[in-house]
Structures are given as structure tokens and as C-alpha cells.
Amino acid sequence: MKRNWFELTTEQTLHELGSDIKTGLSSQQAADRLALHGYNQLAEKERISFLHRLLSQFKDFLVIILIAASVISAFVGEVVDSIAIIIIVLLNATLGLVQEAKAEKALAALKQMTAPSTKVIRNGQLVSVPAREIAPGDIVIVETGDRIPADLRIIESHSLKVEEASLTGESLPVEKTDSPLKGNLPLADRNNMAFMGTLVTYGRARGVVVETGMLTEIGKIANMLQVGEKEITPLQKKLARFSKTLGFACLAVCTLVFAIGVYNSLSIGTISAPDIQLLLMTSISLAVAAIPEGLPAVVTIVLALGMQRMAKKNSIVRKLHAVETLGSITVICSDKTGTLTQNQMTVTKAYAGSTMYELSGDGYDPKGEILLDNKLIDPLADQGLSLLMKGALLCNDAKLSFNSDTNNWGISGDPTEGALITAAAKAGLDHNDLNEKFPRITEAPFDSSRKMMTTVHAAGDEYISFTKGAPDVLLKRCSSVMQSNELLPLTDEILTRIHETNQKLASQALRVLAVACRRFTTIPDSSNVDFLESNLTLIGLVGMIDPPRSEAREAVRVCTAAGIRPIMITGDHQDTAQAIALDLGIINSKSQSMTGKQIDALSKEELRQVVQHTSVFARVSPENKVAIVEALKANNQIVAMTGDGINDAPALKKADIGVAMGITGTDVTKETADMVVADDNFATIVTAVEEGRTIFSNIRKFISFLLACNLSEVLVIFIAMLLGWPIPLLPIQLLWVNLVTDAFPALALGMEKKEADIMKVPPRDPNEQIVNKPSLSMILLQSIAITVVVLIAFNYGYIAYGSDVTAARTFAFTTLILSQLLCAYSARSVHYSVFKTGLFSNSYMNMAVSLSFALMLVAVGPFQEIFKTQTLLLKDIMIIGLLSPVPFILAELAKVIIAKR
């Protein structure tokens, strides 16, 4: 049973692990434990071999049928047909192999986040060892800038702060303690623990290793990424189901035709070997006719082109079928920190001299204003506000700088201090100038027990100290207050008013700090903090928050209008999550939120019910995030999960679409995700959804077009067989039609522009088939019409040329291609007439039809011997020209009639 190390005292922890705080482990103890527990590294799942991935490309049911057809063709002597079919199969396999890289690289990225070496106490000596060689019981020393090498129980803390946002979602560095904790605490509240892969931003500490490798918290995430394969996307499911249905239908028709042929032959006598060969070739012709050989290639190419378009709009899709799935999502589960918010603490309120001021601006950008009653003011003209900003700037170790490469402002140091230095810059104060004017003489660094920091500065002939800290603690050290440019005693009335102001700011999910000062005639002793931090004068309060992104509010509105439900899932505190969600419009009341601890108490069925009306989940663990996604999917939702931290990676993998942030996202998250948003802009996801909806609409159009073409070919062969006619179309001719002349117009349909109202309609039903009722009606109409005109053309050619089968097949072949090319124009919309959308408005279609027409001429011209065709006369062309437009005209008339109804 795993221990809750955070509940144990330092002495109990060291006793359990058989270690000593001063001497650590001996070299022999470390070696023995390393042999027992293994190296402190993440295990990597065995990679799939190239051969296995290659063979998996041939598992598709339609591909198996094509391979069988190729073998039979070769067996009966039709070598050209056999080779052509095999080329198609190999082409599809190649396209499958060159698709996007899988998420196995995620573990390599996780390994990069772990420390390469670390300082430990061995045999009573401080030594540096490779991080992979530390073992449970090792005493580790960490300080500012160090990466935590394993899961540690802190046994000595000196103002330690650790950045855990990528693991827990906590937006601020966490103050660590060495005291035991009680209760069933979530990861983010275990403040006496330091977790592998997180970063020390302040202070130093001594910790004992309690877990290594795959048993660490980051190791658990790595294991969650390994367990199970990524589920296939809705499009892959639909195509697989579609292929299987089509394949079985194809086999049934082929078997029926072969049985009818055998029965007819036996009914008039015996059946010969040539008769068997003819029936086999007829069955193969039907198989070739029924299977849209170009479909896999067209789907792949259309999705790849969609990926290129999306990349230009900052959406980098790593996994091909994710392009379409984006268009079908019904829920977006978004992390808060760095996704909906800026991940930059920002001062938005300042209280000085009994007056509340507002600060504008974004993040660490010093371009901002200080407002009073929505009016711009000169902050340095007010003595109280000016002193508040000076105190915030001087009692500060952060640095503000501009990165010319990224064209962004950033800070080095603690984010809270970064927010204060930015606020001071908005007031017109320069960090370097002020420090030169008031040089720091001594200081009392921040301490988690005091919850304050004090710096002492020279100010002419005297000295002034500035102290910042938690209001409830700092106010107890104050005896006076700065108000209306006067120094007043801190009366109970004034103290009550300040406490009320603090509570009001805190209720808005702001983190509140108080700033105070004291003047000295001589340099005070900084080691005597009780004296240094007593008899203070309160200057004011500052309230800060990690604010929402400016574009996130509009993106949430657009999502809601499109029938997509946004849900916030964060490791941050519930009140902060509620405030951001209310501001963005994700929830209407605080009752629509819950915590990870509450989730842990629910059964799977209860959670399924809860996720239907709860849209904010706070203080959640990685396991909670996965459970939420699973519950939504169990409710038949198509789920997109966005995030940037390691803690998001398992949920990103479990979701239908995992979306990582490109700038703030960790390598682990990016490698696990299906899509990376390059600009970290939540609104970019909405654009990607729009593109996904357009792509699915276009996929539906070209699949319907290909099905109409293939069904007409099957009907031509089948009806001719029933009538006792010769086979109107040979396998090689059908392959040419399906792979070449049909494929290019189908590809052009995949390039159709978006429909005007595509983001004003709800997401389609996840269970809706690719071929819906309107599409099916059009498929049946066009396929029957094409069948009739092709059979008329074949019969005309057969009679006109004295039972010459080659001439008749040439008539059927050219009529089939021309009628299908004209139907491609009609297939651009199921509802609107092509004359309304613009007959030639799709330039890709114009080029595709021209190319396909040229390839048809090649088949009936120079390559007549290969395709078994002959030259057509002018009168033949006129007959074909009259028959070919009939299916197109009927389809357009049907649209007009349906529209009127």
C-alpha cells in the first residue's frame, strides 16, 4: 500500500526510508536500493516495428477484396488488370505509412523534463550524481533554478517556492513547508512535497526521495500515456463501417452474379472452362466496379490539404484524421492556466489612501494605464498611490525585460513580483532608476512562516523599509496608515474598512498583497525581523489575477452559438476558476462548478450525470481530467481537450481531439496532442472547428459522388448480366474510371469553399452516417440515371456496329465518364442548384474535369489496345453528347423541386 508521505513528520519519513538527514545513504545502501527499485527514469513502451505498421495497412476489408481480385485476375491470365489492382493497393499502403507521427515521442519529451544531475548527501558528503542513479532515501539538496529530480518529502525548507503549473495547473509558484499535513489532499495542496520535473523558482530546501521513476507523479502520467492505444476518430470509425458494409455488399453481388451465371449455363447444358473464366472476370468486374479504389487516396489528400490550410492559420494538425474530427466536436474541455488565461499575473486593482484604482493592460506589458472612476490619472501626483507603487517596485527581486525575438515582454523571477514591477512601470516608475535613487542596504527575505518580505533602502540622510505580504498578517504589524497624503493612526474603524476592502478584492478571485513602510534614522538590524517588521505604516493593497485572454471571451461566445459547449478543467483553486468562467460566460452561476475531491466521491454513472450540467472543474488531478473526458464520451459527446501542462497530457490522449498550446505547451503535451495551436490563441481553435466542419461536408460530397458513380457501374454490369448481354465494361476500363477519371473531380469536391452558415448550426449527430438521407436520395437518382444512359449507349453501339462488343464498350465507357463528370458539378451541393452556387466557381473542379476528359481521350485514342476501345465517329459523339447530360439535368431538377417543397 502506498504511503501518504505528506502526512508523516520528518522523523517518521526518515525512519520509514531508513535514512539520516545529515549523512544520507551510504554508497552501498544507494547501490542496493537502485538494484531493488531500478533507475530513476521513465520506462518507454516498445515501439511498433516498420513491418508491423506496413502489414496493418492491408487490414482494411476493401483492400483484402482487391488483393483477392488481383490474385484471381492473374490466375485467369488477366495480368494487366492484376498489376493495376496491386499498384492501387500499394499506393494506399504508402499513403498510410507516411501519415503523422504517433505519440510515442511523448515519453522522450517527458525524459527531457527530468533533471540530468542532482546534489545529494552520500556518506555524509555533498556530491553530484546523475539523476537516474538516485534512490528512495537519498537526501537531495535543491535551490533556485534546480529541476526536482524525483518525488521528495521536504524535510528542511528555506523560503522554497516551486513552479508546478505544468503538473497541477497552479498558476503561481507554490510555497513549500516541511511540516506534516492532514487529510485527503489533492496533489496541488501537498505543500510539503516536491514533484519530479517541477522547477524551483525561489529559496532552497533539503528533501528525502520517497518515489522514483514510474512511481513518481510524472511517472503515473507517463504510464497513463502508455496504457491502451489512442482511440480511432469518428471519421475513421465511419469509414471502417462504410468499407465493411460496402465490402460485404460487393461480395454478395459478386456471389449472386456468379451463381446466376452458373445456373444459366447448367440450365442449357454443361458449363465449360471458358464459361467459368468469363464468370470469374464478370465477378471481378463487379468487385472493381463496386469498390471506389480512389476513396482512401482522396480522403487522405483532402485531409492533408486541410492540414496545410489550417497550418497557415496557426493550427498545426499532427494527426491526419483529426482534421475532420474537429468539425464534429460537441464539447471543448479547456485548461484555464495559459489557455483561457494569459498565465501572467496582472495587477488589476490598487487601493491607496482609501481610494480604489484600476489598472489596464495585458500581462507583463508595461503599456497600461491607471484609472480612477474610468478616468486616466497621473499616479505620481498622489502621494499615497506613488508610495504604494514605489514600495511594490523596491521590495522586489523580479526583472522585467523585452524579448525582441518573440516581440513580447516577460519577467525573470516570481510571477507575483513580476506583476508588481509591471504595475509600477505603468505608473511611470523605472526599476533601475528607482534602485539607484533608493539603493537597497539590507533585507529580510520572504519566509513562508512570516509570509512577508522586507527590504531596507537609503533615502537621503535616513533609511526606509518596505514590507509586502499577506494582508491578514501584515496588518497586525501596522500601527498607522497613509490616507489623503497624511499619516493617521490605524483605528478600529479604519482597520475594519481595510479588512472589508481586502475581502471584496478576494471575492473577485484576486490575490491580495499589502504594502507597508517604516522610516529609520540608522540602518536597522535585518536579523531582528520582529523589530524590523513592527510599528509599520500601511500604504495600501494591490489585487492581482491571471486574467482571461482578450480573445477568449469572443471565442467562447462563437462556440456557444455553434452549439459547442465549453468546459473549464483546471488544477487551480475553485474561486479563481469560478471568477474566470463567469467572466468568460462559460457558467452563469457558481453552482455549475465542483472540485476534484467531489469528483473522487462519485461513481462513473454519477459523474456521467454531473458532467451534463457542470462546466467548471477545479483542483482536479490528471486522473480526474481523464475521468471527466470519459464521462462526456460515455454521453456520446465528441470531446476536444485543450491544455499546455504535463497534467493535461493523459486527458488530451483520451479525448477525441487533443489540442496543445504551441508557446506555453510542454513538449509532452505537444507530442501527445492531435493538434497544436501555434499562437496559444483559444480563438484559433474555433477557426479550426470551422475548417473541420467544411472538410467533413466536402468529404460527404465526394463520397456521395463516388458512390453514385460506383453504384451505376455495378448496376450496368448486373443488369447486363441479367439480360444476357456481354459485359459492357471490362475491369481495366472500370479501374481507369474509378482511379483516374473519378478521383480528380472527387478531389476537387474536397476543395469546395465553406458554406456561409456553417458555424451557425449545431454540431452534427455523432452517430450520423457519412451518407445521410439527402445524400442517399441524390446517389440513387444519379446512379439510376447514369445506368440507364450507359446501357442505352452500349445497346446502341452494339446494334449500330453489328454486334461489335468493342464498339459497344467504347460507347458505354465514354458515356459513363462524361455523365459522371457532369454529375460532379451537381454534387457540389445537395441542396442548392449549381447555377446558384456558380457553375464554374470552383476552379479546382474545372481543372479536374478537363484533366479527366483528357485522360478519357487517351483511353479511346493512343491506348486503345490496352483499354480495348476504338475510335468514335462524329455521329457516335453526337449520340453520346445527347445521353451524357441527362443524369445532371435530372439531379438539378430534383433540387429545384425539393427546394420548392
N, C-alpha and C positions, 0 to 999 in steps of 0.2 A: 504494500500500500504506500503510495507516495505521500511524503510528509509535507505539511504546510509550514515551510521553513519560516515564513514571516510571523508565525505565532510563537516561535521559540525565542528565548532570551539568547544573548550572545554565548553565555556559558553552556546552555543546553545544546546550541547548534554545534559548538566546537567539540563538546563531549560526544554527540551523535556521530560526528565525522572523524573523530579520533585525531584532532589537530590541535595546534597550540598557536595562540595569537602572536607570540614573539618568535618562535623558532620555525613555525610552519611544519611542513612534512620533511622527512629525510629523503635523500635521493632514492634509497631503496624502497621506501613507502610509496613514493611517486611512481616508481617503475612498476611495482606490484599492482597499484591501482590502475595504471594505464593498461596493463595486461588484462585486468579484470573488466574494466569499463570500455576499453577501446579509445582510439584517438578522439580528441575533441574537434570533430569535424562532421559535416553533414553527409550522410550516405546518399549516393546517387543511384537512381534507378537504371537498370541495364537498358542501353539504347537499342532501339529496333534496328535490325540489320537492313542493309540495302536490299538484299534478296527478299526478305520478308515484306518490305514495303512494295517491292516490284510485283510480287505474287498477289498482294492484296488488291492490286489494280484490276485483276481479272476475276474478282468475285461477283461483279455485277451480273445479274441474271441475263440481261440482254447481251452482254459480252459473251457469256457462255454459249448462248444460242448462236451468235455469229461465228464463234470458233467451230461449233458443230457444223454449221452450214458450210464453212470453209473446207473442213475435212471431207464432207460428203461431195462437195464440188470437185475436189481433187481426185476423189475416189472414182467419180464417173467421167473423169477426163477434162473437166472444165477448169484448166489450170489458171487461166487469166482471171476468172471470177474468184477462184480460191485465193490467189495472191492479193487481189484488190481488197477482199474482205479482211485478210490478215493485216494489210497495211493500215486499214481503218482501226483495227483493234490495237495495234502497236502505237498509233498516233494518240489514241485516247489514253493509253497507259503512260506515255511520255508526258502528256499534259498533266496527268495526275501526279507524277513524280516531281515535277518542277513547281508544284504549289508551295505555299508558305511554310516556313519553318515551324515546328511544333514547340510546345512549352517546356521541353526538356532542358533548355538553356536556363530556365528559371533557377535551377539548383546551382549552376555555376555562378549566377549573379548573387545568390544568397551567400555563397562562399566568399565572394569578394567583399561582402559587408562585414565579415568577421575579422578580428584583429590578427595581423600576421605574427606579432610577437607581443609579449606582455611581461610585466615585472612581478615576480613572485618571491616569497621568502622560502628558501630551501636550506635546511641545515643551519637555520639561524642567520643566513646571509641573504641580502637582497641581490637577486640575479635576474637576468632577462632570458626568457626561454620562448621557443616557438609556441604560439597559442594552441596549436593542435596537441601539444605534449603536456598540458596541464590536466590535473585530475581532481575529482572530488576531495575536498580537504585542503587543497592548496590555498595559501593566504596570498591574495592579489592586491597590489597597490595601484590605484588609478588616480589620475589628476586631469586637469583641464586639457581637452583635446584628445584624450585617450578613447579608444573604442573598447567597450566592455567585451572581454574575451569569452565569457561563459556566464551562466546564471549565478549571481552572487547574492549571499546574505550579507548586508552591510554590517560590519562589527565596530567600525570607527568612522564617523563622518565629520568632516570639517567643511561645512557650508557646501556640501556636494549638491550639484544640480545636474540632472541627466535629461537629454533630449530624447523623448520616447514617442514622438508624434507618429513615426512610421510604423511603430508596433502597436500602440494603444489608441492613437488618434488624439491624444492630449496635445493641445495646440501650444502649450507653454512648457519649458523645461520643468521637471518635477524636482522639488526639494526632497532630499533623502534624509532619513533618520536611521539611527542604529537601535532604536527602541522596538520591543516586540509589539505586534498589532493583534487585534482580536476580531473575530467574525469571519463570515464567508465573503471575503473581499474580492472584487474583480481585479484583474491584472493592473489596471491603471491606478488603483488605490493601495497597492502593496509598496508603500513608500520606504520600506527597509530592504527592498530587493533591487538589484540592478540586473538588467537582462542582456543576454548576448546580442551583439550587433548595435546596441544603442550607444549614444555619444555623450561623454562628459563635457558639459559646457561651462562649469564653474566649480571651484573648490577641489578637494581631494578626499580620498577615503581609503579604508582598508576593508576588504571583503573576503569571505571564505567561499570557495567554489562549492556549490550544492548540486548542480547538474551540468553535464557536458554533452556535446554532440547532439544527437537526435532526441535527447530527453529534455533539452532546453526549450523555452517557449518558441524560439525561432525554429528549433528542430521539429516541434509539433506542426508548425506551419509547413515546413518542408515535407513532412510526412503526409499532410493533407493534400499537398500538390501532387504527390506521387500516387496516392491511393486512387485507383479507378482511372479510366480513360475519360477524356473530355467527351461529353455527350455530343451527338451529331446535331446539327442545326435543323430547324423546321424545314428549310428547303431541301436539305439532304434527306430528311425523312420522307417528304412528299415525293421527291424524285425516285427514291428507292421503292416506295409503294407503287408509284406510277410505272416504274420499269418492270416490277414483278407482275403487276396486273396486265400490262401490255405483253409481257413475255408469255404468260400463260394463255392469253387470248390468241397470240401468234401460234403457239404450239397446237392449240385446239383447232384453229382454222387449217393449219398445215395437215394435221392428222385427218381432219374431216375430208379435205380435198383428196388426200392420198387414198383414203378409204373409198370415197365415191369413185375415184378412177379405177381402183382395183375391182370394185363391184361392177362397174360398167363394162370393163374388159371381160370379166368372168361371165357376165350375163350373155355375151355374144360369142363366147368360146374360151380359148385358153389365153393366158397372159404371157407375153414374151419378155426377154431381157431388155430389148429396146423400149418396150412399154413401161417397164419398171424404171428404166433410166429417165424416160420422159416424165413420169410421175414424180420422181425424186427432184428433177430440175424444176418442175412446177411448184413443188413444195418449197424448194429453196427460193424460188422467185417470190413466193408469198412471204417467206421469212424476211427476205431482203426488203420487200415492199412494206411490211408491217413495222419494221424497226427503223426509227429515224436515226440513221447512223451518225448524222451530223449533230444530233442534240447535245451529247456531252461536250463536244468541242465548242459549240455555240454558247452553251451555258458558261463554260469556263472563260471564254473570250469576253463575253458581255460583262461578267463579274470582274474580270481583270481590268477592262476599260473603265468600269465604275470605280475601281480602286484608284486608278490614275486620276480621274476627275476629283475624287474625294481628297486625294493627297494634295492637290492644288488648293484645296480649301482647308488645309491643316488637319485632316482626318486621315491618319495612316493606318490602313487596314492590313493586319498581318495575316489574317486567315480568310481565304477567298470567299467561302460561303457566308461569312459574317456580313458581307455587303448587303445581301438580301434580307438577312435576319433583322438587321437594324430597322428595316421598314415595317416590320411586323410587331415590334415591341409594344407592350401594353403598360409596362411599369419601368421606370428608371430609378434604381436604388443608388443614391449618391452619397458618397462620403462627404462630411462637412468641411473638415480642415483641408484647405488647399484646393478644394474642388468647387464648393459653393461659396467658400470664403477665400480671402486673399492669402491666408497663412502669414500675415504680417500684422502684429499687434499695432493698433492705432488709437491714439488718444482722441476721443470724440467730445469729452466734457472736461471743463476745468472750473473749479469752484474756489474763488478767492474774494475776500472782503465781503462776504455774504451775497455775492453775485455769481450766477451761473453763466459760463461762457460756452459756446460751441465751436468746435474746430472742424474745418472741412479738409478735404484732400483724401488721397488714397495711399494706404500702406506707408512705406518709408520715404515716399517722395516728399521733400520739404516744401514743394509748391502747394500751399494751402493757406487758408485764412482763419482768423479768429473773429467770431461774430458775437454780438450782443443784441438780442431781440432781432435777429436776422439782418443786422446792420454791421458793416465792416468797421472795426475799431483799430486804433493804434495800441497794441498790447503793452508797449513800453511806457505809455503815458500814465498807466495805472500802476501805482507803486506796489500794490498787493499782487496783481497778476504778473508784473515784471519780476518781482522777487520769487514768485512761485516757479516761473519758467527758469530763472537763473539757478534756483535750488535743484530743480529736476535735471538741469544740464551739468552742474558741477558735481553733484552726488551721483556719479555715473561713470561706468567703465566701458561703455559701448562706443563704437566708432561708426559714423555714417559716411558712406562713400558711394560714388557713382561709377558703375561699370560701363565703360564705353563699348565693350564688345556686345553686351546684351541690351544696352541702352536703358538700363534700369538702376534704380537706387537700391542699396542694400546695406545691411549692418553686419558688423562683426561683434560678437558678444551676446549678452542676454536679450531676448526679444522685448521684454518689458522695458529694459533700459533703452533699447532701440526706439521704442515708441515715445519715450520721454525726450530723447535727444532730437527726434523728428519734430515733436510738438514745439520744442524750444526754437528750432530752426524756423518754424512757421511764424514764431514771434519776432523773428529777425535777429536771433542770437547765434553767433558763430562759436563753435566748440573751442577752437584753438585760441581765438581772441579772448574769450572769457577766462580760459585757463591761464593765459598769460597775465591777465589783469588780476585774477584771484588764484594764484598758484596753490596747489594742494600741498599742505605741510605734513599732515598725518591723517590716519583713517582708522575706523573700526569696521572691518569688512562685514558683509551680510552674514548672519548666523541664523540657522533655522530655529534655534531656541528663542532668540531675541526677536526674529522676524523684522529686523531693521538693519540699515546700513548708514554709517555716518562718515563724512569727510570734513576735514578742517582746512580752511583756506586763509591765506594772508589777505587782509583788506586794509591797506594803508598802515596806520600805526596800531591797528588792532587785528583780531582774528575772528572769523565767523565760521560756525559749523552748520552744515546742512544734514538733516536726517530724513530719510524716507523709509516708509514701512507700512504695515497693515494698520488701518485707522484705529481699530479697537485697541491695539497695543500702544501705538504712538500717542494717542490722546491721553493715555494715563500718565505720560511723561511731560505733558504740557501744562503750563501754569498761566499762559497768556495767549492771545490770538491777535493777528493782524487784521483789522477791519477798518474800511474807509480811510486808509493810509494812517491809521492810528494803532497804537499798541494798547489793547484792552485786556483786563483780567478775564480769564476763562470762567465765566459764571455758569451756574447750572442751566440757566436759560439759553445761553449761547451754546453750551455743550449739547443740550437736547436738540437744538436746531441743527447742529453739525451731524449728530447721530442720525437724525431724520433724513438729512441730505445724503448721507452715506448709504442708508437703507434704500432710498429712492433710486440712487445710481445702481446699487447692487441688484435691485429688482428688474433692471433693464439688461441684466446679464453682463454688466460692466465689471471689470476687475478694478477695484478702487485702491489707490495708494494715497497716503497722507504725506505731506512735506512740511517740515518744521525747521527752525533755525535757532541759534543761540550765539551771542557775542561774548568774546573773551578779551581780556587785556593782555594775557600771556598765553603761550601755547599750552593747551590742556594735555593731560596725560591720556593718550588713546587707550592705554591698557586698562584704565579705570572707566569702563563703559557706563557704569551706573552713574558716575558723576557727569561724564560727557553727554549722556543722553537723559539728563534730568533738567527740570526748570526750562523746558523748551517753549518756543513761541510757534504756534501753529500758523502756517502761511496759507494752506489751502489743501484741496483734494483734487485728484485727477482720476478720470474714469476712462478705461480703455477696453477695447474688444478687438477680436479678429473679425473684421467686418465682411459682409457679403460682397461678392464681386459685383461690379456695377452692371454687368450684362446678365447676371444670373436671374434677376427678377423677371426680366422680359422673356428669358428662355423658359422659365417655369410657366409663365402665362401662355406662351405658344404651345408648350407641351400639353397643358390642360385643355386648350382649345382643340388640339389634335386628338383628344381622348386618351392621352398618355398620363398616367398617374406618377407624380414624383414622390419619392420616399427618401427621407434622410436617415442614414445609418452611420452613427459616429461613436467613437470611444470617449468623446468629450462629456462634460457634465450636462445633466438634463436641462437645467435652467438656461444654460448658454444655447443648447440645441433648440430649445423651445423659442427663444427670442429670435434666433436667426430664421427659423422655419416660419414663424408668424410674420416676420418682416418680408420674407420672400413669397408668402402666400401658399406655402406647402401645407400648412394647417390653419384652421380657423380658431381653435381653442387648445389650451394646454392639455385637455383631456385626451387629445389624439396622440399622446406620446407615452412611452414606457421605457424602463431601463432593462439592462441585460440581466440583472438579478431577478426581475419579474419574469423575463423570458425563461430563465433556468427552471422556474417553478411550474412551467406549463408543459402539458403533453403535446405531442406533434399535432393532434387533432385540435386542441385548444389554440395552438399557435396559428393553425390554418384559419380559424375564425377571427383571431385578433388582427392578423395582417390585412383583413378586408377593410378595417376602419381606422387602423393606427398607421400614421405616416411619419412618425419620428421615433427612432430607437436610439437611446443614449446609453453611454457607459457600457457598450457591448464588447464582447470578446470576439476573436476571429471565428470561434465555433458558433457564437450567436449569429454572426453575419451569414454564415453558411446555412444555418437553420432557417433564417428569415427567407433567404432565396429559395430554399427547398419548399417552404410552406407556400410561397407565392406560386411556384411552378406546379405544386400539387393542386392549386386552384385554377390550373390551366392558363396561367399568365405567361407571356413571353417576357423574360426579365433581362434588362440591361443593368449591370452593376458598374458604377464608376468609382475610382479610387486612386490613391497615389502611394499609400504606405504598404509595408510588408504585410500588415494586418489585413489588408484588403485582398491579397493575392488568392487565398483559397476560395473566397466568395466570387471573385472575378472568374475563376476557373469553373465554378459550379453554375454560374449564370449562363443564359443563352448567349449573351454578348458581354464580354468583359472589356471595359473601357478604362485605360490608364491615362494619367496626365503626363505629358511629354517633358515638361520643365521640372516640376516638383516630384514627379513619379520616380520611385526607386527602380533599379534595373530589374528586380524580381517581379514587380508589378507589370512592367512593360513586357517582359518575356512571357508572362502568364496571359496577358490580355489578348483579346481578338483585335482590338483597335486602340491606337494611341492618339490622343488629341494633342497635337504638336504645340498649340498655343495655350494649353490649360484653360481654354475658354469653354464653359459649360454650354454656351450658345452654339458652339461648333458641333456638339452632339445633335442638336436639333436639325442643323443643316444635313448632317449625316443620315438622320432618320428620313428626311425628305428625299434624299438621294436613294436610300434603300427602298422606300415606297415606290419611287419611279422605276427602279430596276425590277422589282417584282412585277409591277404592272406590265413592263416590257417583256419579261420572261413569260408571263401568261400569254401575251400576244403572239410571240414567236413559237411557243409550244402549241398553241391552238392552230397556228398556221401550218406547222409541220405535221400535226395530227390530221388536219383536213387533207393535206397532200398525201400522207401515207395511207389513210383510210380509203381515199379514192383509188389509190394503186391496188390495194387489197381487193376492193370491190370489182375493179376491172378484171383482175386475174380470176377471182372467184366466180363472177357471173359468166365470164367467157368459158370457164371450165364446165359450169352447169349447162350452158348452151351447146357444149360440144365443139366450141371454136378452138382454133390453135391459140397458143399462149400469146397475148397481144404485146407483152413486154418481157424482154429477156433479163436475167439477173444483172448483167453488166450495164444494161440500159437503166435499170432501176437504181443501181449503185451510183451511176453518174448523176441521175436526177436528185437522189437523196443527199449525196455528199457534196455535190458541186452546185448544181443549179438551184436547189432549195436552200442550201446552207447560207449563201451570201445574202439573199433577201431576209432570211431569219435573223442574221447578224445585224442587218440594217434596222429591223424592228426593235432590236435590243438597244438601238441608239436613239429611239424616239425621245422627244423633249417631254418634260414633266407636264402633267395636266394642271390647269390653273387652280383647282380646288383640292389638290392632293393632301394639303395639311389642314383642311377644314372638315375632314371626315374622320370618324373613329377608326382605330386600327381594325384590320380585317379579322374575322374569327380565326383563331389559331388552327382550328380543325377544318377550315375551309380548304377544299381541294384546289390544286393548281387550275384544273379545268372546272369552272363553275357553270351554273345553268345557262347564263347568256352566252358564254364561250362555247358550250356544248351545242347549243342551238345553231350557232353560226358554223361550227365544224360540220354538223350533219348536213346543213343546207349546201355548203360549198362542196363537200366531198361527194354528195349525190349528184350535184350538177356537173362536177368535173368528170365523174364516172360516166354519166350519160353522154357527154360530148366526146369523150375519148373512145367509147365503144362505137358511137356513130361514125367517128373518123376512121377507126380501124375497119369497120364493116364496109365503109365507102371505098377505102383503099383496096381492100381485099377483092371487092367486086369489080372496081374500075380497072384493076391491073390483072384480071384473070386469075384470081386465087393465088396471087403472088404474096406470100407471107411477109417477105422482107419489105415490100412496098407498104403493106398494111401496117406493119410495126413502125415504119417511119412516120406514117400519118398519126398513129397513136402517140408515138414518142414526142413529136413536135407539138401536137395539140395539148398533150399533158403538160409540157413545160410552159408553153405560152399561157395557158389558162391559170396555172399556178402562179406565174409571175404577176399576172394582173390581179389575182386574188391577194397577193402580198400587199398591194396598195390598200385594198379594202380592209385587210387585217390590222391596219394601223390604229383603228378604233372599233370597238364592238358597238358603241352607242351612236357615234357621230359619223355622218357621211364624209367620205374622203374629200368631197368637194367643199365641205365646210371647214375641215382642218387644213385644206390646201393640198391639192393633188400631188404637186411636186415640191412641197415644202421640206421634205426630208431628203437632203442631198445625198445621204448615205444610201437611201433606197434607190435613188436614180442611178447611182454608180453601180450598185449591186445588181439591179435588173439589167443594166447594159452589159455587165460582165457575164452574167448568167446567159443572156441572149447570145453573146459571142461564143460562149462555150457550147451552147446548143448547135450553133452553126459549124463548130469544129467537129462535133459528133456526126452531123449529117453531111459533112464535107470531106476534109482530108482524112479523117479517121473512120471512114465508112466500113472498112473491113473489120476493124476492131469492134465497132458497135453494131455491126450487121444492119446498116441502113443504106439508103440510096438517095440519089439526087432528086429533089422535088421540082416539078414543073410549075409555071406561073399559075395555071388553073388549080393545081393542088394547094398552092399557097393561099389562093383566094378562099377555097373551101375551109381551110384551117383558120384563116383570118376571120371568117364568119362564126365559126364554132367557139373559138377560144374565149371571146369576151362574155359569153353567156353566163358563166358562174359569177363573174364580177358584177354584172348588171343585176342579177338576181339578189346578190348579197346587199348591194346598195339600196335596192327597192325594199328589201326586208327591213333595213334600218329606218327608212322613211316611214314605213307602215307602223313599226313598233313605236317610233317617236310620236306619231300622231295619236296612238292609243294611250 
